[in-house]
């Protein structure tokens, strides 16, 4: 069962990542998430997420979501196309402020 749990987490993380990915692209960048995401070992990613318990934004990480280790280049470039309007909409919805 433990092996199945990792497989489910891996595939669910990849699904969530790719489901949100295209909706969250537009220009502008953010330093803290970049700083926290680039050094993650393996193929994981950093996330800016709403924490319903603390009612605040948190930076969290998930392991093993990519095949090639080109994270540093990717993270530096992704900020050029993050869609902050979509991010804001998701934030407002998750935090109950919408």
C-alpha positions as CSV (number, residue, x, y, z in Angstrom):
1,X,0.0,0.0,0.0
2,X,2.9,2.4,0.8
3,X,4.2,2.0,-2.8
4,X,0.7,2.7,-4.2
5,X,0.4,5.8,-2.1
6,X,3.6,7.3,-3.6
7,X,2.4,6.5,-7.1
8,X,-1.0,8.1,-6.4
9,X,0.7,11.2,-5.0
10,X,3.0,11.4,-8.0
11,X,0.3,11.2,-10.6
12,X,-2.2,13.4,-8.7
13,X,0.5,16.0,-8.3
14,X,1.3,15.9,-12.0
15,X,-2.3,16.2,-12.9
16,X,-2.9,19.2,-10.6
17,X,0.3,20.8,-11.8
18,X,-0.7,20.5,-15.5
19,X,-4.4,21.4,-14.9
20,X,-3.5,24.7,-13.4
21,X,-0.3,25.3,-15.4
22,X,-1.8,26.9,-18.6
23,X,-4.3,29.1,-16.6
24,X,-1.5,30.7,-14.6
25,X,0.7,32.1,-17.4
26,X,1.3,35.9,-18.0
27,X,4.3,38.2,-17.4
28,X,5.9,39.4,-14.1
29,X,8.1,37.5,-11.5
30,X,8.4,36.7,-7.8
31,X,11.6,36.2,-5.9
32,X,10.7,34.2,-2.9
33,X,9.0,31.3,-4.7
34,X,11.9,31.2,-7.2
35,X,14.4,31.1,-4.3
36,X,12.5,28.3,-2.6
37,X,11.8,26.2,-5.8
38,X,15.1,26.2,-7.6
39,X,17.1,24.2,-4.9
40,X,14.5,21.5,-4.5
41,X,16.3,18.2,-5.2
42,X,15.0,15.6,-7.6
43,X,12.2,16.6,-9.9
44,X,9.8,18.4,-7.5
45,X,8.3,21.8,-7.6
46,X,7.5,24.7,-5.3
47,X,3.9,25.9,-5.0
48,X,2.3,29.1,-3.7
49,X,-0.8,27.7,-2.0
50,X,-3.7,28.9,0.2
51,X,-3.6,27.2,3.6
52,X,-7.2,26.9,4.9
53,X,-6.0,26.2,8.5
54,X,-3.8,29.2,8.9
55,X,-5.9,31.3,6.4
56,X,-2.7,32.5,4.7
57,X,-0.5,31.9,1.6
58,X,2.3,29.3,2.0
59,X,5.1,28.2,-0.2
60,X,5.2,24.4,-0.2
61,X,7.0,21.7,-2.3
62,X,6.1,18.5,-4.0
63,X,8.6,15.9,-5.1
64,X,9.1,14.2,-8.5
65,X,7.0,16.1,-11.0
66,X,9.4,16.4,-14.0
67,X,11.6,14.1,-16.0
68,X,14.5,16.5,-16.8
69,X,16.4,18.5,-14.2
70,X,16.2,21.9,-15.9
71,X,14.3,23.5,-13.0
72,X,16.6,26.5,-12.5
73,X,16.1,27.6,-16.2
74,X,12.4,26.8,-16.1
75,X,11.7,28.7,-12.9
76,X,13.6,31.8,-14.1
77,X,11.6,31.8,-17.3
78,X,8.2,30.9,-16.0
79,X,7.8,34.3,-14.3
80,X,7.7,36.0,-17.7
81,X,4.4,34.3,-18.4
82,X,2.5,33.8,-15.1
83,X,-1.1,34.9,-15.4
84,X,-1.4,36.8,-12.1
85,X,-5.1,37.5,-12.8
86,X,-5.9,33.8,-12.7
87,X,-3.7,33.3,-9.7
88,X,-5.5,36.2,-7.9
89,X,-8.9,34.7,-8.8
90,X,-7.9,31.3,-7.4
91,X,-6.5,33.0,-4.3
92,X,-9.7,35.0,-3.7
93,X,-11.8,31.9,-4.2
94,X,-9.7,29.7,-1.9
95,X,-9.5,32.4,0.8
96,X,-13.3,33.1,0.7
97,X,-12.6,36.7,-0.3
98,X,-14.3,36.4,-3.7
